[in-house]
Amino acid sequence: MKELDVVLSAFREATGCEAAVWLEGPNGRLVATASSNAGASPPPFPPSHTEPPRRVIGARGEMLVTAIPGPRAAWLAIGPCGAGGTPELDAYRRFLLPVVTQYLQSALEVEHAAAELAERYEEINLLYTISEILGRAVTLEETAVTILEEVSGTVGARRASILVHDRVTDTLNVVAALGVVAAEAPPIAVDDPKSVSARVFREQHLRIVEEGEMLCDAERPYRKGAMMSVPIMWTSPTGGSEPLGVVNLSGRHGDQPFTAGDQKLMAAIATQIGTAIQNARLVRSSLNQQKLVQEMQLAHDLQMKLLPRADVVAPEATVSARVVPAESVGGDFYNLFRLGDGKTGVMIGDVSSHGYRAALIMALTMSASAIHAQRTADPAQTLDALLHSVRDELETTEMFVSVFYGVVDPASSRLRYSNTGHPHAFVIGADGSCERLPALDPPLGMVPDAPAAQERDWAPGEDLLLLFTDGISDARGRDGERLGEQAVLETVVKHRAEEPSEIVEHVFEILRQHMGDTPRRDDLTLVVLRS
């Protein structure tokens, strides 16, 4: 099964994991039929078709062994994987098992067709030739013309075409043709009532139309005389089938009619092409998904680099901060500013969403705030300027940003702040008192009004400024219960005499205990400042 070797090799290149397919022979012994490392012996394992998917620890590492559904006893082994982290063997199994199952099913169909057509040597040779072509193919487009030439030569047709369904436009597009340049052939709408190809695709049944029947201008370039149109189908491991395209043959030498043998042969070839199309889509989808994961990880790294280091405001203030996005990137952020005369600015924000769109708004807000904060030490003026900078983007995306911005002035023992819709801002006193710094205005982007500011006393070296986003207080445990704001406040009050970095660690420890392995629903951000 050279084509399966190709798929398994591509799987190894994409994931770093070995894979092999084992079949049970007539004597009950296992035979390695396909491997991601052709020519090398896959590590043996003791499979049993009565067991569910299970992990096996061998000399070279961990493997996942699972039975392949179908009439033939077969097993798929995934692993061992190369260095670089714990492999997601279960996820790889869910991706690879349908592909391998379909290949084995296709192989069985080819064998059945070969038995039925034993007296038709040229047609049998054609099936295997196309199988080898598809096995070497990188994409269907690269080998479709070769397939048509082989098919047309055997069947005796001078015109031929392969049309593949485009899910986005819901049209059939020519990917290869004989007698016409494929790129110049117009697409055919699936609901076209005149098109033979469209009707065969919709009905999923082979059809032969005689000259003069069901004439369609789009099919005229690759149709001459009678035309046989065969649906390209893909049958899933669960038994369902999906049409993927159509193969057309016409212009037969001597105007001979297409026989029942021709129809059976083309049905078998269409099945092979369908398997190739679907496998190419699955492999492409897997590679695209891995590329997306890599790009999102890069975006995460870049976003984390936007956040300032806590020591940028030292020695005027001691700060510890932590941001944990719900996805690779998120909408939470904080910022720190040295404002001169011993003053320290601290900002925390939460964009009304998470994911990459929120991350873009977050990056824009952070960049603008860094500029405006250096022009004035007044929080209200800074947030007003920030609103003017990001208003258009917030209106376009229909998002808003809750922001708390405070300026601590130890020399005058004052804290001046503006709060636009941020609910979790507190001053923790040395005596354990806890005072909320309430929102004075709605989140940025909700109203055009300039934000207000307010002042309070500040005990230098004693008071703590505690800021966090609602992802922390709303964090859910295994039973769905929220962690709650009170649990966070009690933890900070209890450890208020410790360093800000230790306080942050205590809060995230209660988060870990509460959430366990429950997926995060929102970004988590916490800032603790002492000045």
N, C-alpha and C positions, 0 to 999 in steps of 0.2 A: 504494500500500500504506500507507494511513493508519495502520493498526494497527502496522505495523513502524516508522513514523515515531515513534509514541508510545513504543514500546519503546526505540528508539535515543535519543530525547530523554531518557527516564528514565535510560538508561545514562550519558548525558553529565552529567546533574544529579548522579548518584551518584559518578562518577569524574573529571569534568572533562575527559574525552577525547571528541573528535568521533568519529563512526562513520558509514559510508555503505555502501550496497549497490549494486553495479553489475551490470547484466545485458548480455549480448551480444545485440544485435538481429539481425534477418534479414540486414542488410547488413554484419554484422561489426563495426559500430561499438558502442562502449560507451555505455550510458545509465544515469545515476544514478537508481535506482528508489526508494530510500529514504535518508533522511539524518537525523542527529540535530539538524540545524539546517534545518528545512523552509523552503524559499524561497530559501536561499542555495546557491550552487554549491559542491559539495565540491571540494577540490583534485584536479586530475587526477593520474593515475599510470599507468605502463606495465605493466599486469599481463600475465602469460602463464600459461596453464593447464598448462604443462609445468614450472613452477617451484614449489618448496616455499614455505611461508610465508617472507616476506622483509621486511626493513626498507627503507624508502625515505626518504631525506632530501629534503624539499621546502623551498620558500621559507618556509613557515609552521612547519616543525618536522618531527619524526620520525613516520613512519607504519609500520604493520605491515599488509602486504597478503597475503591468503590466499584460495585458491580455496574456493568453497562446494560441497560434494558434492551431486550430483543430476544429472538429465538435462539441465538447462538450464545453460549456461555462465554462471557468476556469480562475483563476487568480493566479499569483505568487506574494507574498509579501516578500520583503527582508528588514530586520531590525526589531527592533532596534539593534544597534551594541553596544558592550561593550566599556568601556573607552579605550583611546589610540589614539585618533586622528580622523580626519574626514574620515568616511568610503567612499570608492570608490564604491558607490552603482551602478552607471551605469556600471562600469567594472564587478562587481559581476553579474549584470543582464545579460550582454552579455555572461558570462561563464555559468551561471546556467540555463538560459531559454532553451537552446537546450537540456540539460540533462533532465530537467523536461518534456519538450515537448515529447521527445522520450519515457520517461517512461509512460506518459499518452497514447501515441499512441500504445505502446506495450500492455498496459492494455486493450485498446479497441480491439486489435487484439486477445488477449487471450479470451476476452468475446465473440467475434465473433466465434472463433474456438470452444468454449464451446457450443454455441448454435447449431452449425452444427454437433457436435459430442455428442449430448445429450444422445444418446443410447449407447455410448461406455464409460462406467463408469471408467474403469481402465485407459483409455487414458486421460480422463479429470482429474482424480486424479493425473496422472503423470505430467500434465502441471502445476498444482498448487504445487505439491511437488517440482518440479524443480524451480518454481518461488520463493518458500520459501527458497530453498537452495541458490539460487543466491542472495536473499535478505539478507541472513546472511553472505554471502561470503565476505572475505577481498580481495582475489584475485581469479581469475578463476581457476588457477592451484590447489588451495586447495580443490575445490569442483568438479573438472571435472570428477574424477574417480567415485564419488558418482552419478553424473548425468548419466554417462554411465551405471552404474549398474542398475539404475532405468529404463532407456530407454530400455536396453537390456532385462530386466526382463519382461517388458510389451510387447515388440515387439517379444520376443522370439529369440534373436540373441545372439550367444555365443562369437562373436568377434566384437569389436567396437573400434573406435578411434576418437579423436578430434584433428584436425590440425589447427594451427593458423599461419597466414601470418606474416613473419618477413620482415618489410619494408626495413631494411638495407641490408640484404642478398638476398631479393626477393625469399625466400624459404618458404615452408610450413613445420612447425615443430610440431611434436607430443607432445601435452601437457598432454594427458591422453590416456590410452589404456587398453583394456581387452584382455588378452591372450599374452601380451608382455610387457616388461619393457619399459615405454615411453622414458626414457633417452637413451636407446640403439637403438631406432628406428632412422634411418638416415633421414636427411631432404630431401625434394623433391623440386627440382627447379620448379618454376612456369611454365616455358616453356618446361617441360619434356613431350615429345610426347606420352610416353607409360603410364604415370601415370593417373589413373582415377581421383584421387584427384586434380591433377593439371589441368586437362581438365575441371572438374566441376567448379573449382575456376575461370578459365579464362572465361568460357561461362556463369557462374552464373545461371546454370540450373541443377535441380536434374537429376541424371542419375542412371539407374540400369544396371549393366553388369553381364552377366552370367558367369558361371565357364569356364575358359579357354580363356575369352576375355580380351584384354588389360592387359596382365600380366606385372607387374612391380616388380622388386626385392625389392624395398624399401617398397612396400605395402604387400609383402608376409606374414610377421609375423602377421598382423591383418586382413588377408583376407582368407576366406575358403568358397568355393562355390561362389554363386551369392553375389554381394555386392551392396548395395544402398548407394550412395554418395550424400550428400545434402549440398549445399553452405550455409555458415553462412553469413548472410547479415546484414548490418546496413543501415537503411533508414533515411536520414537527414530530419530535419523539412522543408527544401525547396523542398523535393520530390526526390532528388537524392539518389542513393544507392551505397554502397561500399561493395565489398566482403572482409570479414575478415578471413575466414578460411573454413573448411569443416568438416562435421560429417560423419563417415562411419559406416555402420552396415553390418555384414555378418555372415555366419554360422548359418542360421536360423534352429530351431528345425524341424526335419522331412523334411528338404529341401523344405519347403513350399515357394512359391513365395511371394514377397512383394506386398501387395495390394494397391489400391488407397487410402484407409484409412490410411495405414502405411505411405504413402508418405505425406499426408496432415498433419498427426501428427508430422512427423519429420520436416516438413517445419515450423510448429509453434514452435517446440522446438528450431530449429536453429535460429529463430528470437529472442527468449528469450536469447539464448547464445550470439548472436551478440550484443544485447543491453547491456548485462553484460560486454562484452569485450570493447565496445566503451566507456561505462560509466567509467570503470576502467581506461582506457587510459586518459579520460578527467580529472578524479580526480587526477590521478598520475601526469598529466601534470600541473595541477593547483598547486599541492603541490610542485612539482619540481620548478615551477616558483617562488613560494613564498620563497622557500629555497634559490634559486639563488638571489632573491632580498635581503634577509637577509645577505647572504654571501658577496654580492657586497657592502652593507652598512657597513659591518665589514671591508672590504678592504678599503672603503673610510675613515673610522675612523683611520685605521692604517696608510694610506697614509698621512692624515693630521697631524698625530703625528710625521711623519718623518720631516716635515717642522719645522725649528727652531723658537723659540719665538723671537719676535722683540727686547726684552730687553737683549739678550745675548751679544750684542755689546755695551751696556750702561756701563759707561757714555760717552765713546769716541764718540758714534754716537746715534742719535735718528732715529729710523726706524719704519715704519708701512708697513705691507704687507698683501695681501689677495689673496687667490687662490680659485676659484670656478670651479670645473670640469664640463665639458659638460655632462658627464655621472657620474656614481657613483665614478669612478676613472678616472684619466686623465694623460696627459703627461707634463703639465706645472709644474715648480718648481722654488724655489728660495733658496738661502743659504746665511748665514752670518757667518763671521769669525773674531775673535779677533786675530790679527797678531803680537801683541807686539809693543812697542814703540809708542803707540797711533794709530796705523794703523788699518783700518777696511776694510775687504774684503766683497764685495757684489756680488752675482751671480744670474742671472736669466736665465732660459733655457726653451726651447719649443721643445718637441719631435715631429717629423713629423707625428703625428697621435693623436688619443685619444682613450680611452678605456683601457682594462686591459693590452694589449700588450705594449702600450705606458707607462702605469704605471710601468711595470716591468723595462723598460729601464730607466725611470725616477728615480726609487729607486736605481738602480745600479749606475747611474751617480751621484746622490747625495752622496751615500756612498763613491764612489771613490774620488769625489771632496773634501770631508771633510778630507780625508787622505792627498791628495797632497797639499792642501792649507796650511797645517801646516809646510810643508817642505821648502817653499819659498814664498817670498812676491811678486815675479814677476808673473804677470798674464799670460804672454805668456808661461812660464815654467810650470805653473799649468795646463793650458789647453792642452799643449803638453803631459804631463803625463796622464791627463784625457783621451785624445784620445787613447793612447796606452792601457789603461785599458779597454775601452769599444769598441774598434775597431771590435773585433770578433763578439760581439753581434749585433752591428749595421750592419755588413755585412750579418749576418745570417737572421736578420729580415728585411733587406732592408730598414732600417730607418736611419735618421740622426737627429742631435740635433743642433739647433741654441743656442749659449751661449754668453752672455755678462758677463765678469768678470772684476770688477774694484777694485782697492785698493786706498783708500783715506788716505792721509798722512797730517793731519792738521799741523803738526810741520813744514813741508817743503812747505806747501800750494800747494801740487801737487796731481793730480789724474792720476794714470797710469792704463791703461785698455787694454784688448784684446776683440775683438768682432768677433765671427765666425758666421756671417750670421744673427745676430739679428737686426731687423730693427728699433726697438723703444727704443732707449737709448738717453737721453737728460740731459744736465745741464741747470737748470733754475737759472738765476742770480737774485740778489736782485732788480735789476732795471727792471726786467721783460724780459730780453733777454733770448733767447731760442736757445741753440746750440746742434745740433745733434752730437752724437758720432758714426760715421759711421762704418759699418762692414769693417773689415780689411782683412777677409778671409772668404771662404765658410763655411757652417755649418760643424760641426764635423761629420766625416764619409763619406764626399764627396771626399776629397782628402787626401793623406797621409802627406802632408807638415806640418811642425810645424807652429803654429799660431804666428803672429807678435804682438807687443805691441806699444802703443803710450802714450804720456804724454800731459797734459795741466795744466794750473793754476787752483787752487781751493781756493775759498774764505771761510775760516772756519767760521761756524756759519751763513753764508749768502747763499751760493750756495745750490741748491737742486739737488740731483741725482734722475731722474725720469726714471723708467724702467717699461715696460709693454709688454705683448704679443699681437699678432695680433688678438686674440679672442676678445679683447676690441675694437680695431679700426674697425674690420670687423663685429661687432655686428649688426644684422639686426633688423629693426623695423617692424611694422605691414605691411607697404607698401613695404618692401624689401630693403629699403634704408640703407646704411651703416652709422654707427655713424661717422666714420672718425677720423683720427689722429688729425686734427686741433681742433676738439671739445674737445678732451682730453687736449691738450696743453693749450687752452684758459682757461679751468677750473682751471688747475694747476697754470697758471700764475696769474689768478685773486685771488687765495687764497694762494699765495706763502708764505705770512708772517705767515700763521697759522701753527699749529702743523702738522707733517706728517700724524697722524691718522685722523685729520679733513680733510686733502686734499684727502686722500683715500676715505673717506666717500662721499665727494662731487663728485668724479669721478663715484663712483658706483650709486650715486643718478641720475646722468644724464643717466647712463646706464639703470636704472630701468624705467625712463621716456621714453627713446627712444624705448626700447624693449617691454615694457608692458608684455603681456603674451606670446610673441613669443618664441618658444623653442630655447635654446642656441645651436649653431652649433659647437662651439669650447670652449676650456677651457679659463677662464678669470684669468689673473694674473697681479697684480700691486704692485710695490715696490717704496716707497719714502724714501730717506735718506737725513738727514742733519747732518753734522759733522764739 
